Amino acid sequence: MSGRPFKADASPTVDHASLPFNRRRETRVEDRHWYSYEMYESLSAGAEAVVEGKVLSVNRSAHGILLVMSEPPRVRQLVALSNPRLGWYRSTMVYEICWVQAFPIESEGHQFLVGCRHVTAASR
């Protein structure tokens, strides 16, 4: 046992400079565009199916994007977004799904807010 006294009222100190960059504090910009997307679904016996559709972006940052989807993806699933009208440097981007949250829309049932982390850009 140590000879130092225990201070119950001492609050812990956090060295914020040593913490990894917090993406939630990143500057976000409004980014309302329709994208085509592709996701791969694993099926039994090692087969894969491609899920394709359209998705609406809400905002983006340097490391992520917030989407609205009509079907819920799985967390950690990869999604490739493409929109050639946005220029070659953003024509196809790959993101990892980080979280999914359902929200009701009266006329359309449930939609899903999907938070994604940028993984890489792909060329076609």
N, C-alpha and C positions, 0 to 999 in steps of 0.2 A: 504494500500500500504506500502511496506517495505521501510525503509530508506537506504537500500543497493543500491549502484549504479549498473546498468546493464552494463556488459562488452560484447560487441558484438564480440570482437575478441577472447574471451575465448573458447578454444576447450574443448569439454567434455572429461572427463577421464573415462576409463573403467577398472574395476577391473577384469582382466582376471582370476584370481584365483577363483572368485565367479561364473563364467560362467560354465554351464554344459560342460562335455567333448565333444569336437567336433569330430564326427566320420570321417569327411572328412580329418582330420589330422592323423588318425590312419595309422599305417604301413600296407601296403598291400603287399601280396605275389602273384606271378603268380600262378594260379590254373586252368590249362586247363584240365578239365575232363568232360566226358559225364555223365550226371545224368538222371535217370528216374524221372519224376515228376507227381504229382497228385494235382489237384485243384478241389474244389467243386464249382459248379455253381448253384445258386438259380434259380429255375423255378417257374412258376405260381402255385398257390395252395399249396405252401410249399414244393413241391418236389425238389429234388436235383439231379444233374447229375455230374458224375465224369469225369473230363477232364484229360487225360493221354497223355504223350509224352516224348520226349527226349529234353534235354537242355544242352547247353555248358556253362561251367563257364569260366570266363576270369581272375578274381582275387578275393581274399577274404581278409578279415581282421578279427579281433577277434569278431566283432559284425555284419558283413554283408558279402554279396557276390554280384558280378556283373555277370549277366547272359546274354546270347544271346538266344532269343526265336524266333520262326517263327510266332507265334500268339501273339497279344498284350493282356496281362492280365490287370485286373483292379487294380488301386491303392488301397491299404489296403486289398487286397485279400491275403489269405494264400496259400502258395505253399509248399508241402512236397517234398524234394529232397532225392533220395536214390541212393547209389552206394556201394553195399556190398564189392566190391574189395578194397575200401579205408580203410577197417578195421571197427570193430564193433562200435567204438566211433564216426564214421562219417557215419554210414550206412544210417540213416534217420534223416534229419534235417528239421525243419519247419522254414520258413521265411515269413515275411510280405512284400508285394510289396510296395516300397516307391515312385518310379518314373519309368516311361517308356518313352523311346525316340526311334522313328523310324529312321532307316537309310537304304538307298537303296544299294542293291547288284545287279549288272547288271544281273547276270545269275539267280538269285532267287527272284527278287522283293524286297519287304521290309522285313527287319529283325528288331528285337527290342532289344535294350539294356535295361536291367531291373535291377534297383538297389534295393536290398533287405536288410532288417534288420533281424538279427537272433532273433527268438522268443524262440525256444526250440528244444531239441532233442527228438525223439520218438523212442521207441523200438518196434520191430516187433516180 
